[in-house]
Amino acid sequence: MILRNDLKGKAVIVTGGTAGIGLATGLLFGKYGAHVYLTHRWGSADEDELRARFDAAGAPAPTIVEADASQDEDTEALMEAVKRDHDAVFALISNVSFAHVSKSHEDLDKKSFLRSLGYSAWPFVGYLQAIRETFGRWPRYAVGMSSRGPEYFLPGYDFVAASKTVMETFCRYLTADLLSEDVRINILRANPVETASLEATFGPDFVPFCKKYYSEGWFIDPDEVAAAALALCSGLMDGVKGQILLLDRGLGFADNVVRLFSARERHGLSF
């Protein structure tokens, strides 16, 4: 990808950046020379392995910070760490998502809901505010990672979907409030991505079943999400603000019962 912006030495924060979508995004920004700050929670990352991945990609070594996205003091410590080497944050990639998976409506409770919001919605706003307070300016770009949950039924996904809906709403309202500022805020809403997090949420049989009976193309690769995030920060899409961008390879158009009916013989389905 040919970028209009020069990312060399620029500070890029990727929350939840040590695995899955976050790591793929951090690696891609690193390949273009960015100084990537990867956050993780409670010793959940093998830092030597992560640095080796960046080295193998020809990217500068990342700064790896243990920072709980729901804790203000951790956010402040992260900002101070970035400020030691940079006078601005070029891009914020808000990728952390942690929420209670419900089994039924009886499993819904206020405490779990607020905890889900604290991890999966508020950090998008809280990190933006912290960057503005610490550096006296907004990041040039902010990208939030959402999912199909707000518009697409996924079992047990109540709290995640609600949290992502809140984050997407903030994206639009923040953009309206900051139209005169040098910041571009957008959301990537992707089809399910094959990660350890997806397996932990839906179980080990979910992906194989969907690929066999539904569609191989339904699942998005982490590198595709990373490439979309980089494109939004490339300088080539600066007119895009306040948007919820869907990454589904165009499958949404064909995602209906007619397509399933037309493939019934291939799947050995009958009635």
VEXTI-708383 format. One record per residue (C-alpha): residue in three letters; y, z, x. Coordinates in nm, 3 decimals. Layout:
N
("ALA" (Y Z X))
...
END
This chain:
271
("MET" (0.000 0.000 0.000))
("ILE" (0.343 -0.097 0.134))
("LEU" (0.587 0.181 0.059))
("ARG" (0.963 0.162 0.029))
("ASN" (0.993 0.528 0.127))
("ASP" (0.908 0.646 0.477))
("LEU" (0.684 0.952 0.438))
("LYS" (0.657 1.036 0.808))
("GLY" (0.726 1.404 0.862))
("LYS" (0.822 1.462 0.498))
("ALA" (0.704 1.783 0.328))
("VAL" (0.458 1.725 0.045))
("ILE" (0.313 2.020 -0.145))
("VAL" (-0.025 1.971 -0.315))
("THR" (-0.134 2.272 -0.517))
("GLY" (-0.508 2.313 -0.548))
("GLY" (-0.523 2.068 -0.261))
("THR" (-0.843 2.162 -0.083))
("ALA" (-1.097 1.981 -0.305))
("GLY" (-1.135 1.702 -0.557))
("ILE" (-0.821 1.526 -0.676))
("GLY" (-0.592 1.752 -0.475))
("LEU" (-0.768 1.685 -0.146))
("ALA" (-0.784 1.310 -0.209))
("THR" (-0.411 1.313 -0.281))
("GLY" (-0.328 1.520 0.025))
("LEU" (-0.534 1.293 0.249))
("LEU" (-0.364 0.980 0.118))
("PHE" (-0.013 1.118 0.166))
("GLY" (-0.122 1.235 0.510))
("LYS" (-0.239 0.884 0.603))
("TYR" (0.121 0.773 0.552))
("GLY" (0.248 1.042 0.786))
("ALA" (0.352 1.317 0.545))
("HIS" (0.332 1.683 0.646))
("VAL" (0.104 1.800 0.367))
("TYR" (0.089 2.160 0.248))
("LEU" (-0.241 2.229 0.075))
("THR" (-0.268 2.543 -0.135))
("HIS" (-0.585 2.720 -0.237))
("ARG" (-0.683 3.052 -0.384))
("TRP" (-0.870 3.348 -0.238))
("GLY" (-1.048 3.196 0.059))
("SER" (-1.187 2.900 -0.134))
("ALA" (-1.143 2.651 0.150))
("ASP" (-1.306 2.578 0.485))
("GLU" (-0.990 2.519 0.687))
("ASP" (-1.166 2.373 0.992))
("GLU" (-1.345 2.120 0.775))
("LEU" (-1.021 2.025 0.602))
("ARG" (-0.838 1.969 0.929))
("ALA" (-1.129 1.758 1.050))
("ARG" (-1.100 1.542 0.738))
("PHE" (-0.730 1.483 0.805))
("ASP" (-0.797 1.409 1.170))
("ALA" (-1.067 1.157 1.080))
("ALA" (-0.820 0.988 0.843))
("GLY" (-0.561 0.960 1.120))
("ALA" (-0.330 1.196 0.933))
("PRO" (-0.120 1.481 1.075))
("ALA" (-0.282 1.822 1.049))
("PRO" (-0.205 1.981 0.713))
("THR" (-0.068 2.329 0.665))
("ILE" (-0.319 2.520 0.455))
("VAL" (-0.179 2.812 0.255))
("GLU" (-0.364 3.065 0.043))
("ALA" (-0.139 3.085 -0.262))
("ASP" (-0.232 3.181 -0.615))
("ALA" (-0.028 2.945 -0.833))
("SER" (0.013 3.211 -1.101))
("GLN" (0.170 3.468 -0.867))
("ASP" (0.545 3.449 -0.798))
("GLU" (0.517 3.629 -0.465))
("ASP" (0.264 3.372 -0.339))
("THR" (0.494 3.092 -0.448))
("GLU" (0.787 3.250 -0.263))
("ALA" (0.576 3.289 0.053))
("LEU" (0.475 2.923 0.034))
("MET" (0.838 2.813 0.003))
("GLU" (0.934 3.018 0.306))
("ALA" (0.648 2.862 0.503))
("VAL" (0.773 2.513 0.416))
("LYS" (1.133 2.608 0.493))
("ARG" (1.043 2.705 0.849))
("ASP" (0.978 2.338 0.927))
("HIS" (1.171 2.141 0.665))
("ASP" (1.507 2.141 0.491))
("ALA" (1.369 1.977 0.175))
("VAL" (1.052 1.909 -0.017))
("PHE" (0.989 1.539 -0.062))
("ALA" (0.719 1.563 -0.329))
("LEU" (0.542 1.826 -0.536))
("ILE" (0.195 1.741 -0.664))
("SER" (0.102 2.007 -0.918))
("ASN" (-0.275 1.988 -0.938))
("VAL" (-0.395 2.343 -1.005))
("SER" (-0.591 2.379 -1.327))
("PHE" (-0.783 2.688 -1.422))
("ALA" (-0.860 2.783 -1.780))
("HIS" (-1.113 2.963 -1.993))
("VAL" (-1.385 2.738 -2.136))
("SER" (-1.455 2.841 -2.494))
("LYS" (-1.786 2.814 -2.677))
("SER" (-1.646 2.841 -3.031))
("HIS" (-1.333 2.942 -3.219))
("GLU" (-1.456 3.302 -3.203))
("ASP" (-1.428 3.283 -2.825))
("LEU" (-1.053 3.220 -2.834))
("ASP" (-0.828 3.512 -2.742))
("LYS" (-0.466 3.565 -2.650))
("LYS" (-0.533 3.702 -2.301))
("SER" (-0.736 3.397 -2.197))
("PHE" (-0.476 3.167 -2.349))
("LEU" (-0.189 3.323 -2.154))
("ARG" (-0.398 3.319 -1.835))
("SER" (-0.469 2.950 -1.886))
("LEU" (-0.100 2.876 -1.934))
("GLY" (-0.020 3.077 -1.623))
("TYR" (-0.243 2.859 -1.409))
("SER" (-0.243 2.518 -1.575))
("ALA" (0.108 2.478 -1.719))
("TRP" (0.371 2.714 -1.583))
("PRO" (0.325 2.640 -1.208))
("PHE" (0.456 2.288 -1.271))
("VAL" (0.786 2.443 -1.378))
("GLY" (0.774 2.750 -1.154))
("TYR" (0.723 2.550 -0.835))
("LEU" (1.007 2.314 -0.925))
("GLN" (1.238 2.610 -0.981))
("ALA" (1.126 2.775 -0.656))
("ILE" (1.192 2.455 -0.460))
("ARG" (1.540 2.426 -0.611))
("GLU" (1.617 2.791 -0.534))
("THR" (1.481 2.779 -0.178))
("PHE" (1.621 2.446 -0.061))
("GLY" (1.923 2.403 -0.285))
("ARG" (1.787 2.076 -0.421))
("TRP" (1.499 1.944 -0.629))
("PRO" (1.211 1.758 -0.472))
("ARG" (1.263 1.384 -0.488))
("TYR" (0.935 1.351 -0.677))
("ALA" (0.717 1.577 -0.890))
("VAL" (0.380 1.469 -1.026))
("GLY" (0.170 1.684 -1.256))
("MET" (-0.203 1.625 -1.297))
("SER" (-0.312 1.632 -1.660))
("SER" (-0.626 1.520 -1.846))
("ARG" (-0.738 1.353 -2.167))
("GLY" (-0.763 1.694 -2.334))
("PRO" (-0.431 1.673 -2.524))
("GLU" (-0.544 1.357 -2.707))
("TYR" (-0.922 1.341 -2.667))
("PHE" (-1.181 1.592 -2.786))
("LEU" (-1.381 1.761 -2.511))
("PRO" (-1.604 2.055 -2.610))
("GLY" (-1.482 2.394 -2.492))
("TYR" (-1.159 2.242 -2.365))
("ASP" (-0.926 2.420 -2.609))
("PHE" (-0.727 2.621 -2.355))
("VAL" (-0.715 2.344 -2.096))
("ALA" (-0.592 2.094 -2.353))
("ALA" (-0.329 2.335 -2.484))
("SER" (-0.208 2.410 -2.131))
("LYS" (-0.187 2.044 -2.034))
("THR" (0.005 1.970 -2.354))
("VAL" (0.260 2.234 -2.256))
("MET" (0.293 2.087 -1.906))
("GLU" (0.342 1.737 -2.045))
("THR" (0.612 1.865 -2.281))
("PHE" (0.793 2.031 -1.991))
("CYS" (0.781 1.700 -1.802))
("ARG" (0.976 1.528 -2.077))
("TYR" (1.226 1.808 -2.135))
("LEU" (1.291 1.867 -1.766))
("THR" (1.354 1.497 -1.719))
("ALA" (1.607 1.501 -2.001))
("ASP" (1.779 1.807 -1.856))
("LEU" (1.789 1.665 -1.503))
("LEU" (1.882 1.302 -1.567))
("SER" (2.176 1.324 -1.329))
("GLU" (1.968 1.484 -1.050))
("ASP" (1.781 1.306 -0.772))
("VAL" (1.435 1.395 -0.901))
("ARG" (1.162 1.191 -1.073))
("ILE" (0.917 1.394 -1.280))
("ASN" (0.602 1.234 -1.421))
("ILE" (0.250 1.323 -1.533))
("LEU" (-0.080 1.149 -1.461))
("ARG" (-0.327 1.187 -1.746))
("ALA" (-0.666 1.068 -1.619))
("ASN" (-1.006 1.014 -1.769))
("PRO" (-1.263 1.267 -1.643))
("VAL" (-1.287 1.264 -1.265))
("GLU" (-1.618 1.333 -1.092))
("THR" (-1.551 1.660 -0.914))
("ALA" (-1.716 1.999 -0.871))
("SER" (-1.467 2.131 -1.126))
("LEU" (-1.590 1.884 -1.389))
("GLU" (-1.951 1.988 -1.329))
("ALA" (-1.858 2.356 -1.348))
("THR" (-1.688 2.294 -1.684))
("PHE" (-1.945 2.075 -1.858))
("GLY" (-2.265 2.132 -1.660))
("PRO" (-2.471 1.913 -1.423))
("ASP" (-2.613 1.690 -1.699))
("PHE" (-2.278 1.574 -1.838))
("VAL" (-2.195 1.295 -1.593))
("PRO" (-2.546 1.141 -1.575))
("PHE" (-2.575 1.144 -1.955))
("CYS" (-2.235 0.979 -2.006))
("LYS" (-2.307 0.713 -1.748))
("LYS" (-2.643 0.630 -1.904))
("TYR" (-2.546 0.625 -2.270))
("TYR" (-2.172 0.573 -2.268))
("SER" (-2.004 0.394 -1.978))
("GLU" (-2.003 0.405 -1.598))
("GLY" (-1.637 0.310 -1.604))
("TRP" (-1.532 0.613 -1.807))
("PHE" (-1.510 0.828 -1.494))
("ILE" (-1.217 0.792 -1.258))
("ASP" (-1.250 0.834 -0.883))
("PRO" (-1.028 1.097 -0.715))
("ASP" (-0.893 0.827 -0.483))
("GLU" (-0.764 0.631 -0.784))
("VAL" (-0.565 0.931 -0.904))
("ALA" (-0.435 0.986 -0.552))
("ALA" (-0.322 0.624 -0.527))
("ALA" (-0.135 0.652 -0.857))
("ALA" (0.041 0.968 -0.736))
("LEU" (0.140 0.796 -0.412))
("ALA" (0.270 0.494 -0.604))
("LEU" (0.498 0.719 -0.810))
("CYS" (0.639 0.860 -0.485))
("SER" (0.654 0.530 -0.297))
("GLY" (1.008 0.432 -0.393))
("LEU" (0.872 0.130 -0.580))
("MET" (0.862 0.309 -0.917))
("ASP" (1.183 0.511 -0.910))
("GLY" (1.277 0.387 -1.256))
("VAL" (0.978 0.572 -1.399))
("LYS" (1.084 0.918 -1.517))
("GLY" (0.951 1.161 -1.774))
("GLN" (0.639 0.955 -1.839))
("ILE" (0.280 1.051 -1.921))
("LEU" (0.081 0.778 -1.748))
("LEU" (-0.279 0.719 -1.855))
("LEU" (-0.542 0.632 -1.595))
("ASP" (-0.842 0.502 -1.787))
("ARG" (-0.905 0.154 -1.638))
("GLY" (-0.820 0.012 -1.979))
("LEU" (-1.133 0.159 -2.134))
("GLY" (-0.932 0.335 -2.405))
("PHE" (-0.889 0.005 -2.588))
("ALA" (-1.267 -0.039 -2.613))
("ASP" (-1.348 0.327 -2.665))
("ASN" (-1.478 0.315 -3.022))
("VAL" (-1.795 0.320 -3.228))
("VAL" (-1.809 -0.061 -3.246))
("ARG" (-1.857 -0.082 -2.869))
("LEU" (-2.135 0.177 -2.888))
("PHE" (-2.300 -0.016 -3.174))
("SER" (-2.288 -0.340 -2.979))
("ALA" (-2.470 -0.171 -2.689))
("ARG" (-2.734 0.001 -2.905))
("GLU" (-3.025 -0.215 -2.790))
("ARG" (-2.946 -0.166 -2.423))
("HIS" (-2.953 0.211 -2.476))
("GLY" (-3.264 0.203 -2.693))
("LEU" (-3.076 0.346 -2.990))
("SER" (-3.197 0.295 -3.345))
("PHE" (-3.152 0.435 -3.695))
END
